[in-house]
Each structure stands twice: as C-alpha cells, then as structure tokens.
Amino acid sequence: METSERLERLGENPFAKLHRLLADIPPNPDLPILNLSIGEPQHAPPPILAETIAAHPDLWNRYPPVDGTPAFRNAVATWLTQRYDLPATLIDPMRHVLALCGTKEGLYLAAQMAVPDRKSGQIPVVLLPNPFYQVYIGAGAMAGASLIPMPARADAGFLPDFDALSPAILERTAFAFFCTPTNPQGAIASLALLKRAILLAREYDFVLAIDECYSEIYDQDPPPGALQAAAELGGSLDNLLVFHSLSKRSNAAGLRAGFVAGDARLISQLRMLRAYGAAQMSLPIQQAAIALWQDEGHVVANRAAYRSKINIAERVLGNRYGFYRPQGGFFLWLRVGDGIDATRRLWREAALRALPGAYLSLPDAHGDNPGSAYIRLALVHDDPTVSDALSRLSKVL
C-alpha cells in the first residue's frame, strides 16, 4: 500500500471534523463559549514542576539519552512497583523502561515497529477498541494493517470482548491497542480481562499495547494494571507494552513526559526506532518528571477535583442521557440520540462545544457506528464552569 493510500485511509482527525461541522454555525452570542470537546486538563500543574525545571538551567545545552536517564527510569520502575504492588525484581529499569515524549508518539511508533508486512501469509491485523483514541487508528492505518474494531458497548460494560474474535482474525493479529480506564467511556478493565488479553497475545504472538494514561484519575477504586496481571500470571512481560504519561495525572499535558514499560525485547527495538526519528525528553524536563512521579500528594488532590465534577454531573443530569458515574477518566459519554445533531444544537443554542461520539468510532460489520448516539464531554474546567455547561446542555436537549 502506498503512503498516499494510507494517509487517505486516515481521513480527518476528530477535531478537524468538529471544526468543519461547526464552521458555518454561529454560537449563541449571548453566552460565553465553553469548550468541553477536548481532554486538556485545566487544573494548575503542581508547583514542583516549574520549580524543578528552573533549578536545572545548566542541563538545557546537553543532549539527553534516548532511553531516559538512569534516574528517570529508576523513578518510573519504583512508581510502577509501588503503584501496582509488583514484585521488587519484576521491572528492571535498564531493560524494561523507555522514556517517551508523551505516550502518543510511543503508541504510534510501537505499531510501526511491530506490524510486519504479512502475518500468517496475509495482511496483518491491528485490533482497536471501538470507540478509540485517534492515535490507534492512525498507527494501524500507517502500518498498512487491516483495522479490526472491537465493540465496547454499554451492554458489555463498555469493554471489548477479546474472546469474540475468531481464530482466523487472531492468527493475523500483529498488534492490539487497549485502553483502561477507557476513553471515552471511563470503564475499568478487570485483572481477569487483562490476563485474558495477555494470554491471547502470547498464544497468537501479537503485541498487546495497554494505554493506562488515565490510571490515576478514578472515582472509587484504583484501576488494576497490565503489569499487575502479568505478575500474577508468573512474571513474564513477553508481548506486553504498557504506556503511562504525566499529562492527566499531573495536569502536565505540555510537558510531553511519559514512558513505556514491558517486554525487554520490544523495548530494545522501540529504542532503536526512536533513536532514528523521535525527539528525546530534555534533561530539565526529565528532572521535573522524576519529581512528579515521586509525589502523590498532588495526584490525590487532582483526583478529588475530578470527583467533584462528577458529583456535579450526577446532580445536574440525574438519570438523563444515559448518565452513569465513570469509573475512571474525566469524560462523560452521554446518549443523546444523534450525537452530530446534538453537537450542532449545543453550539448554536448554548455556545457549548462537545464532540460527536461518531467521530471516535468506526462502523461495525453491519455499518452501524456505535458512537453515533453519543457525545463526549471533557470535565476539565472548574466546578462553576462544569455546572454552567451541563445546565446549558439540559436546557437545550
């Protein structure tokens, strides 16, 4: 497949589609515009971020190592071990951890690295949850794979069913994306589901990429992790890559600081690929990232702030629009009948910018888009703004 064909398969990203959808619709001039379409944290980053960067001006003129410094990788390994109660020897920071400039580039590059031209003599398959984070479809399409969306509907707890995949599909599968807590629905995968996915990846020899970037924003119970599941399966990290970021955990989306951990062979291959084409995380930023991974106080406060917004949503929306308390993350996934039409109305009548669920989903085998009845709202603003936005939504819809 030519590069131009692969780019054509991508089409517009969700936010370009949203811009085009609303371009000719004037928002209500009597109301200030409220943008809840994008999951960009609006809470202030913890002071230690800027303080740590300012304390290391001497490091800006040095090239950082591709892997991340030993101190960065040690901080990550320590955090993972404590957060998921892992055996002390499970994560070797020098073999199992790689620094990333945010998880987006890591998720994308991992698929380019791991998807071969053919799998079982056929075009390889990349699995992705449906709905999905846009990078998954971009990574699979640009790797030249067939994209197989796994439904994650309400009647299945908004989680994909790996056991519903046929052996013929699994034999061709080279790479599988999975996000927990899920974006946009906020569902949390159980340890049993994570173990089943890992075992399938090993049985059919594909890479399982678990995106855990919302793992520290949860309503009640901390989400289990894929490394925790791997430890309970005996401790092998084969076929597994786990991705984390400070963007949501520490309100540091602009820091571009994340990591991937897992299978030492895959980490080594990804390191080689990144050395050719990816930016390295600057040393002052790595110092700030270390400080953030070592501090849980700001994460606890951040989680409480998001829980307050969910409380507001529960109070304002009640049981309308299929509202439920998301187990994790900071999105509302609201059933409004026609998500595209509702998005237009909310913009025109309430100056409220939402994202149609259809822009985050692919049609299934029957041509039905599982996101078409939904809109996604990001509860990232302060409490009064969230309350105002949801009150406007209720009046319009």
C-alpha positions as CSV (number, residue, x, y, z in Angstrom):
1,M,0.0,0.0,0.0
2,E,1.4,3.4,-1.0
3,T,1.9,6.1,1.7
4,S,-0.7,8.3,0.0
5,E,-3.3,5.4,0.3
6,R,-2.5,5.0,3.9
7,L,-2.9,8.7,4.5
8,E,-6.3,8.6,2.7
9,R,-7.4,5.9,5.0
10,L,-6.8,8.2,7.9
11,G,-9.1,11.0,6.8
12,E,-9.6,13.9,9.1
13,N,-9.0,13.6,12.8
14,P,-12.0,14.1,15.1
15,F,-11.2,17.7,15.9
16,A,-10.8,18.7,12.3
17,K,-14.2,17.1,11.6
18,L,-15.6,19.0,14.5
19,H,-14.2,22.3,13.2
20,R,-15.8,21.6,9.8
21,L,-19.1,20.6,11.4
22,L,-19.4,23.8,13.3
23,A,-17.6,26.2,10.9
24,D,-20.8,27.7,9.5
25,I,-22.9,27.7,12.7
26,P,-22.6,30.9,14.8
27,P,-22.6,30.1,18.6
28,N,-25.2,31.8,20.8
29,P,-23.9,35.4,21.0
30,D,-25.5,35.9,24.5
31,L,-23.4,33.2,26.2
32,P,-19.6,32.8,26.6
33,I,-18.2,29.9,24.7
34,L,-17.5,26.8,26.7
35,N,-15.2,24.2,25.1
36,L,-15.7,20.7,26.5
37,S,-14.7,18.9,23.4
38,I,-11.0,18.2,24.2
39,G,-9.5,16.4,27.2
40,E,-6.9,19.1,28.0
41,P,-6.5,19.4,31.8
42,Q,-7.3,22.9,33.1
43,H,-6.1,22.3,36.7
44,A,-2.9,24.1,37.6
45,P,0.2,21.9,37.4
46,P,1.8,21.3,40.8
47,P,4.5,24.0,41.7
48,I,7.3,21.4,41.8
49,L,7.1,21.1,38.0
50,A,8.2,24.7,37.3
51,E,10.5,24.8,40.4
52,T,12.4,21.7,39.3
53,I,12.9,22.9,35.7
54,A,14.1,26.3,37.0
55,A,16.6,24.6,39.3
56,H,18.4,22.9,36.4
57,P,19.3,25.6,33.8
58,D,22.7,24.0,33.3
59,L,21.1,21.0,31.6
60,W,19.5,22.7,28.6
61,N,22.7,22.5,26.5
62,R,23.1,18.8,26.8
63,Y,21.7,16.1,24.5
64,P,19.5,13.7,26.6
65,P,19.9,9.9,26.2
66,V,17.3,8.2,24.1
67,D,16.4,5.8,26.9
68,G,15.9,8.4,29.5
69,T,18.4,8.9,32.3
70,P,19.0,6.1,34.8
71,A,17.4,8.3,37.4
72,F,14.3,8.8,35.3
73,R,14.0,5.1,34.6
74,N,14.6,4.2,38.3
75,A,11.9,6.6,39.3
76,V,9.4,5.1,36.9
77,A,10.3,1.5,38.0
78,T,9.9,2.5,41.6
79,W,6.5,4.1,40.9
80,L,5.2,1.1,39.0
81,T,6.3,-1.3,41.7
82,Q,4.6,0.7,44.4
83,R,1.5,1.6,42.5
84,Y,0.7,-1.9,41.3
85,D,2.3,-3.8,44.3
86,L,4.7,-5.6,41.9
87,P,7.5,-8.0,42.9
88,A,10.6,-5.9,43.5
89,T,12.5,-7.6,40.7
90,L,9.8,-7.6,38.0
91,I,10.8,-4.2,36.5
92,D,14.4,-3.8,35.6
93,P,14.7,0.0,34.9
94,M,17.5,-0.5,32.4
95,R,15.8,-3.2,30.4
96,H,12.0,-2.7,30.8
97,V,11.6,1.1,30.8
98,L,11.9,3.6,28.0
99,A,11.3,7.4,28.2
100,L,8.8,8.9,25.8
101,C,7.8,12.5,24.9
102,G,4.3,11.7,25.9
103,T,2.6,8.4,25.1
104,K,1.2,9.5,21.7
105,E,4.4,9.1,19.9
106,G,5.2,5.8,21.7
107,L,1.8,4.3,20.8
108,Y,2.3,5.3,17.2
109,L,5.9,4.2,16.8
110,A,5.3,0.8,18.6
111,A,2.8,-0.2,15.9
112,Q,5.2,0.9,13.1
113,M,7.9,-1.2,14.7
114,A,5.8,-4.3,15.4
115,V,3.5,-4.7,12.5
116,P,5.1,-6.8,9.7
117,D,4.2,-6.8,6.0
118,R,2.5,-10.2,6.4
119,K,1.2,-12.3,9.3
120,S,0.2,-15.9,8.7
121,G,0.8,-15.1,5.0
122,Q,-1.9,-12.4,4.9
123,I,-2.3,-8.7,5.5
124,P,-1.8,-8.2,9.3
125,V,-4.5,-7.1,11.6
126,V,-4.4,-4.3,14.2
127,L,-7.1,-4.5,16.9
128,L,-8.5,-1.4,18.5
129,P,-11.4,-0.8,20.9
130,N,-14.4,0.9,19.4
131,P,-14.7,3.8,20.3
132,F,-11.0,4.6,20.4
133,Y,-8.3,7.2,20.9
134,Q,-7.4,8.6,17.5
135,V,-3.8,7.6,17.6
136,Y,-4.8,3.9,17.5
137,I,-6.4,4.2,14.1
138,G,-3.6,6.4,12.8
139,A,-0.9,3.9,13.9
140,G,-2.7,0.9,12.4
141,A,-3.5,2.6,9.1
142,M,0.0,3.9,8.6
143,A,1.4,0.5,9.4
144,G,-0.5,-0.9,6.4
145,A,-2.7,-3.2,8.6
146,S,-6.3,-4.2,8.4
147,L,-8.1,-2.4,11.2
148,I,-10.5,-4.6,13.3
149,P,-12.6,-2.6,15.7
150,M,-13.7,-4.4,18.9
151,P,-17.1,-3.2,20.1
152,A,-17.1,-1.7,23.5
153,R,-20.9,-1.1,24.1
154,A,-22.9,-0.4,27.2
155,D,-24.3,-3.9,27.4
156,A,-20.7,-5.2,27.6
157,G,-19.7,-2.7,30.3
158,F,-18.0,-0.5,27.6
159,L,-15.2,-3.0,27.4
160,P,-14.1,-5.1,24.3
161,D,-14.5,-8.8,24.3
162,F,-11.3,-10.5,23.1
163,D,-13.0,-13.9,23.2
164,A,-15.4,-12.7,20.5
165,L,-12.5,-12.6,18.0
166,S,-12.3,-15.6,15.7
167,P,-9.2,-17.7,15.5
168,A,-8.8,-16.6,11.8
169,I,-8.6,-12.9,12.9
170,L,-6.3,-13.7,15.9
171,E,-3.9,-15.6,13.6
172,R,-3.5,-12.5,11.5
173,T,-3.3,-10.1,14.5
174,A,0.1,-8.4,14.9
175,F,-0.8,-5.6,17.3
176,A,-3.7,-4.8,19.7
177,F,-4.5,-1.5,21.4
178,F,-6.4,-1.5,24.7
179,C,-7.1,1.5,27.0
180,T,-8.1,1.2,30.6
181,P,-9.7,3.3,32.0
182,T,-11.3,3.6,28.6
183,N,-11.5,6.8,26.6
184,P,-14.3,8.0,26.3
185,Q,-16.5,5.7,28.5
186,G,-14.4,5.6,31.7
187,A,-14.7,1.8,32.2
188,I,-12.0,-0.1,34.0
189,A,-10.8,-3.5,32.9
190,S,-10.6,-6.2,35.5
191,L,-7.5,-8.2,36.2
192,A,-9.2,-11.2,34.6
193,L,-9.8,-9.3,31.4
194,L,-6.2,-8.1,31.3
195,K,-4.9,-11.6,32.0
196,R,-7.0,-13.0,29.1
197,A,-5.7,-10.4,26.7
198,I,-2.1,-11.1,27.7
199,L,-2.6,-14.9,27.3
200,L,-4.1,-14.4,23.8
201,A,-1.2,-12.1,22.8
202,R,1.2,-14.9,23.7
203,E,-0.8,-17.7,22.2
204,Y,-1.2,-15.9,18.8
205,D,2.1,-13.9,19.1
206,F,1.0,-10.3,18.8
207,V,2.0,-7.2,20.7
208,L,-0.5,-6.0,23.3
209,A,-0.3,-2.3,23.9
210,I,-2.1,-1.2,27.1
211,D,-2.7,2.6,27.3
212,E,-3.1,3.4,31.0
213,C,-2.8,7.2,30.8
214,Y,-6.0,7.7,32.8
215,S,-5.0,5.2,35.5
216,E,-4.6,7.8,38.3
217,I,-8.0,9.5,37.7
218,Y,-10.6,7.3,39.2
219,D,-13.8,7.6,41.2
220,Q,-13.5,4.9,43.8
221,D,-11.1,2.0,43.3
222,P,-7.7,2.3,41.7
223,P,-7.7,0.5,38.3
224,P,-5.6,-2.7,38.2
225,G,-2.8,-2.6,35.6
226,A,-1.5,-4.9,33.0
227,L,1.9,-5.3,34.7
228,Q,0.0,-6.4,37.8
229,A,-1.8,-9.0,35.6
230,A,1.5,-10.2,34.1
231,A,3.0,-10.6,37.6
232,E,0.0,-12.8,38.7
233,L,0.5,-14.9,35.5
234,G,4.0,-15.7,36.6
235,G,6.1,-12.6,36.0
236,S,6.9,-12.7,32.2
237,L,6.5,-9.5,30.3
238,D,6.5,-11.1,26.9
239,N,4.3,-9.5,24.2
240,L,3.3,-6.7,26.6
241,L,3.9,-2.9,26.4
242,V,2.3,-0.5,29.0
243,F,2.1,3.2,28.4
244,H,1.9,6.0,31.0
245,S,2.0,9.8,31.0
246,L,2.1,12.8,33.3
247,S,-0.4,14.7,31.1
248,K,-3.5,13.8,33.0
249,R,-2.0,12.5,36.3
250,S,-0.2,15.8,36.9
251,N,-2.0,18.3,34.7
252,A,1.2,18.5,32.6
253,A,0.0,17.9,29.0
254,G,2.5,20.4,27.7
255,L,5.4,18.7,29.5
256,R,5.4,15.8,27.0
257,A,6.7,13.3,29.5
258,G,5.7,9.7,29.5
259,F,7.2,6.2,29.3
260,V,6.6,2.7,28.0
261,A,7.4,-0.4,30.1
262,G,7.3,-4.1,29.3
263,D,8.9,-6.8,27.2
264,A,12.6,-6.1,27.1
265,R,13.0,-7.3,23.5
266,L,10.2,-4.9,22.3
267,I,11.6,-2.0,24.5
268,S,15.0,-2.6,22.8
269,Q,13.5,-2.5,19.3
270,L,11.5,0.6,20.1
271,R,14.5,2.3,21.5
272,M,16.3,1.6,18.2
273,L,13.5,3.1,16.2
274,R,13.2,6.2,18.4
275,A,16.9,6.8,18.1
276,Y,16.4,7.5,14.4
277,G,13.2,9.5,14.3
278,A,11.9,10.7,17.7
279,A,12.7,13.6,20.0
280,Q,14.3,12.9,23.3
281,M,13.0,14.3,26.5
282,S,15.2,17.2,27.6
283,L,17.1,16.8,30.8
284,P,15.4,19.6,32.8
285,I,12.0,18.0,31.9
286,Q,13.2,14.6,33.0
287,Q,14.2,16.1,36.3
288,A,10.7,17.6,36.6
289,A,9.1,14.2,35.6
290,I,11.1,12.4,38.3
291,A,9.8,14.9,40.9
292,L,6.3,14.4,39.7
293,W,6.4,10.6,39.7
294,Q,7.8,10.7,43.3
295,D,5.0,12.9,44.6
296,E,1.5,11.5,45.2
297,G,0.0,14.5,47.1
298,H,-0.9,16.5,44.0
299,V,-2.4,13.4,42.4
300,V,-4.7,12.8,45.3
301,A,-5.9,16.4,45.2
302,N,-6.3,16.2,41.4
303,R,-8.4,13.1,41.7
304,A,-10.6,14.8,44.3
305,A,-11.1,17.8,42.0
306,Y,-12.3,15.5,39.2
307,R,-14.6,13.6,41.6
308,S,-16.2,16.9,42.5
309,K,-17.1,17.5,38.8
310,I,-18.6,14.0,38.5
311,N,-20.7,14.8,41.6
312,I,-21.9,18.0,39.8
313,A,-22.8,16.0,36.7
314,E,-24.7,13.5,38.7
315,R,-26.6,16.2,40.4
316,V,-27.4,18.2,37.2
317,L,-28.1,15.3,34.9
318,G,-29.6,12.7,37.1
319,N,-30.5,9.7,35.0
320,R,-30.9,11.6,31.8
321,Y,-28.9,10.9,28.6
322,G,-27.8,7.5,30.0
323,F,-25.7,9.3,32.6
324,Y,-23.6,7.0,34.8
325,R,-20.6,7.7,37.0
326,P,-17.5,6.8,35.0
327,Q,-15.2,4.6,37.0
328,G,-12.1,6.4,35.7
329,G,-11.0,9.3,33.5
330,F,-12.8,12.6,33.2
331,F,-15.2,12.2,30.3
332,L,-18.9,12.0,30.1
333,W,-20.3,9.6,27.4
334,L,-23.8,10.8,27.0
335,R,-26.5,9.1,24.9
336,V,-28.4,11.9,23.1
337,G,-30.0,10.2,20.2
338,D,-28.0,11.8,17.3
339,G,-24.6,12.9,18.5
340,I,-23.8,15.1,15.5
341,D,-27.2,16.8,15.6
342,A,-26.9,17.4,19.3
343,T,-23.4,18.8,18.9
344,R,-24.8,21.3,16.3
345,R,-27.6,22.3,18.6
346,L,-25.4,22.7,21.7
347,W,-23.1,25.0,19.7
348,R,-25.9,27.1,18.1
349,E,-28.1,27.4,21.2
350,A,-25.8,27.1,24.1
351,A,-22.3,28.1,22.8
352,L,-21.2,24.7,24.1
353,R,-18.6,22.7,22.2
354,A,-19.0,18.9,22.5
355,L,-17.5,16.1,20.4
356,P,-19.8,13.7,18.5
357,G,-19.2,10.1,19.5
358,A,-19.3,9.0,15.8
359,Y,-16.0,10.9,15.4
360,L,-14.4,8.5,17.9
361,S,-15.8,5.2,16.4
362,L,-15.7,3.1,13.2
363,P,-18.8,1.4,11.7
364,D,-19.2,-2.2,12.6
365,A,-19.6,-5.1,10.1
366,H,-23.3,-4.1,9.7
367,G,-22.4,-0.4,9.0
368,D,-23.6,0.8,12.4
369,N,-21.4,3.3,14.2
370,P,-21.5,2.5,18.0
371,G,-20.7,6.1,18.8
372,S,-23.4,7.8,16.7
373,A,-25.9,8.2,19.5
374,Y,-23.4,9.7,21.9
375,I,-21.4,12.9,22.6
376,R,-18.3,13.2,24.7
377,L,-17.8,15.9,27.2
378,A,-14.5,16.6,28.9
379,L,-15.0,17.7,32.6
380,V,-11.7,19.5,32.7
381,H,-12.8,23.0,33.8
382,D,-13.5,24.4,37.3
383,D,-16.7,23.4,39.1
384,P,-18.8,26.5,38.2
385,T,-17.9,26.1,34.5
386,V,-18.8,22.5,34.5
387,S,-22.1,23.2,36.3
388,D,-22.9,26.0,33.8
389,A,-22.1,23.8,30.8
390,L,-24.2,20.9,32.0
391,S,-27.1,23.2,32.8
392,R,-27.0,24.6,29.3
393,L,-26.9,21.1,27.9
394,S,-30.0,20.2,29.9
395,K,-31.9,23.2,28.7
396,V,-31.1,22.6,25.0
397,L,-31.5,18.8,24.9
